[in-house]
Amino acid sequence: MLRNFKSLIKKSLLNSKGFSEIVSIVMIILFVILVAASPIRNLGQTTSSGISNLNGQMQQVLNGQ
């Protein structure tokens, strides 16, 4: 399977059409990563603050405050 994949990549790089397809796919993936980075970071910060708030509330309940 790995040998087939390697030969497919080699054929694609030797073919100018295949090379341009690989470059375009890499550019699309890079664009998606750059666009999605900020919302993913915000989601992580929101989740972290929510867990911290929940932890504080649970400590208060368990300590009887």
Backbone bond lengths (Angstrom), bond angles and torsions (degrees), N, CA, C in turn:
res aa  C-N    CA-C-N  psi(-1)  N-CA   C-N-CA  omega(-1)  CA-C   N-CA-C  phi
1 M - - - 1.450 - - 1.533 110.01 -
2 L 1.337 116.21 -44.48 1.456 119.96 179.20 1.525 110.83 -65.57
3 R 1.327 115.94 -35.67 1.460 120.51 178.56 1.535 110.17 -65.07
4 N 1.339 116.86 -41.22 1.462 120.50 177.96 1.518 110.93 -63.88
5 F 1.325 116.46 -41.40 1.458 121.00 179.44 1.524 110.51 -64.03
6 K 1.317 116.29 -42.95 1.462 121.41 179.71 1.528 111.37 -63.27
7 S 1.330 116.54 -42.84 1.464 119.28 179.05 1.529 111.11 -67.92
8 L 1.328 117.09 -34.20 1.466 120.63 177.81 1.529 110.51 -65.69
9 I 1.324 116.90 -42.67 1.465 120.65 178.02 1.527 110.48 -64.66
10 K 1.328 116.38 -42.11 1.462 120.18 -179.46 1.530 110.80 -63.11
11 K 1.332 117.25 -42.12 1.468 120.67 178.07 1.518 110.90 -64.55
12 S 1.348 116.11 -39.22 1.459 120.00 -179.22 1.520 111.32 -66.55
13 L 1.331 117.29 -38.41 1.459 119.68 -179.60 1.512 112.32 -71.29
14 L 1.329 116.87 -32.69 1.459 119.80 178.69 1.523 111.67 -73.72
15 N 1.316 117.04 -26.43 1.457 122.45 179.26 1.529 107.44 -88.99
16 S 1.323 117.79 128.48 1.463 120.44 -177.45 1.528 111.19 -65.19
17 K 1.323 117.55 -33.54 1.468 120.44 177.62 1.529 109.49 -67.48
18 G 1.293 117.50 -40.64 1.456 121.27 178.80 1.518 111.85 -65.12
19 F 1.322 116.75 -38.63 1.461 121.13 178.56 1.521 110.92 -64.30
20 S 1.319 116.47 -42.87 1.468 119.31 -179.82 1.526 111.00 -67.53
21 E 1.340 117.32 -32.69 1.459 120.04 176.65 1.523 110.65 -66.84
22 I 1.324 117.33 -41.48 1.465 121.07 179.01 1.522 110.11 -64.50
23 V 1.312 117.30 -43.01 1.467 120.73 179.19 1.524 110.43 -63.61
24 S 1.314 117.75 -41.47 1.465 119.93 -179.71 1.531 111.05 -66.97
25 I 1.320 117.86 -38.14 1.463 120.55 178.25 1.524 110.07 -65.65
26 V 1.325 117.45 -41.70 1.471 121.05 178.00 1.528 110.32 -62.73
27 M 1.317 117.38 -41.13 1.460 120.96 179.01 1.527 111.01 -64.34
28 I 1.326 117.71 -40.83 1.468 121.12 178.84 1.519 110.42 -65.05
29 I 1.327 117.09 -43.42 1.467 120.45 179.28 1.520 110.04 -63.60
30 L 1.324 117.86 -42.57 1.459 121.80 178.53 1.527 111.04 -62.11
31 F 1.323 117.44 -43.09 1.460 121.82 178.53 1.520 110.83 -61.98
32 V 1.329 117.51 -44.68 1.463 121.12 179.98 1.525 110.32 -63.10
33 I 1.313 117.60 -41.20 1.470 120.76 178.94 1.521 110.52 -63.05
34 L 1.313 117.59 -44.66 1.460 120.58 -179.25 1.524 112.29 -66.56
35 V 1.313 117.23 -36.60 1.462 120.68 179.77 1.521 110.82 -73.57
36 A 1.325 118.14 -37.72 1.460 121.80 -174.91 1.520 113.24 -85.49
37 A 1.324 119.12 -9.45 1.463 120.87 -174.95 1.524 112.41 -64.40
38 S 1.308 118.10 -44.51 1.462 121.23 -177.76 1.523 112.69 -65.65
39 P 1.333 120.06 -48.78 1.475 118.97 178.11 1.529 113.27 -62.56
40 I 1.319 117.10 -34.56 1.466 119.59 178.83 1.522 109.89 -68.04
41 R 1.330 117.47 -40.47 1.464 120.57 177.39 1.526 110.49 -63.73
42 N 1.338 117.58 -42.59 1.465 120.90 178.27 1.522 111.09 -63.46
43 L 1.302 116.95 -39.01 1.460 120.64 178.36 1.522 110.55 -64.00
44 G 1.319 117.55 -40.20 1.455 121.30 177.69 1.514 112.21 -64.69
45 Q 1.340 117.17 -40.83 1.459 120.87 178.67 1.523 110.86 -66.86
46 T 1.327 117.40 -40.17 1.460 121.08 178.79 1.521 110.55 -64.81
47 T 1.311 116.99 -43.83 1.458 120.89 178.59 1.521 110.96 -63.16
48 S 1.309 117.26 -41.95 1.460 121.55 179.74 1.518 111.61 -63.05
49 S 1.316 117.53 -44.85 1.470 119.77 179.53 1.523 111.09 -67.93
50 G 1.317 118.23 -36.06 1.463 121.17 176.74 1.524 111.84 -63.90
51 I 1.309 116.56 -41.58 1.468 120.34 178.85 1.523 110.50 -67.47
52 S 1.322 117.42 -38.73 1.462 120.91 178.03 1.525 110.85 -64.11
53 N 1.333 117.33 -42.56 1.469 120.88 177.74 1.522 110.70 -63.49
54 L 1.303 117.52 -44.00 1.458 121.49 178.70 1.518 110.91 -62.72
55 N 1.325 118.04 -40.55 1.451 122.07 177.98 1.524 110.79 -61.91
56 G 1.323 116.89 -44.22 1.470 120.82 178.14 1.521 112.54 -62.45
57 Q 1.321 116.64 -42.71 1.468 120.65 179.11 1.510 111.29 -65.79
58 M 1.321 117.43 -39.58 1.465 120.12 179.08 1.525 110.93 -67.12
59 Q 1.336 118.08 -37.20 1.463 120.82 176.56 1.519 111.27 -63.37
60 Q 1.345 115.84 -39.98 1.468 119.30 177.99 1.516 111.55 -64.47
61 V 1.313 118.11 -43.39 1.461 122.00 179.70 1.522 110.75 -65.00
62 L 1.319 116.78 -43.97 1.460 119.93 -177.64 1.535 112.32 -70.96
63 N 1.336 116.81 -28.05 1.461 119.77 178.05 1.526 111.77 -86.07
64 G 1.320 117.92 -4.77 1.455 122.90 177.81 1.521 113.35 75.21
65 Q 1.285 118.26 30.03 1.463 121.06 -179.44 1.515 110.94 -92.15
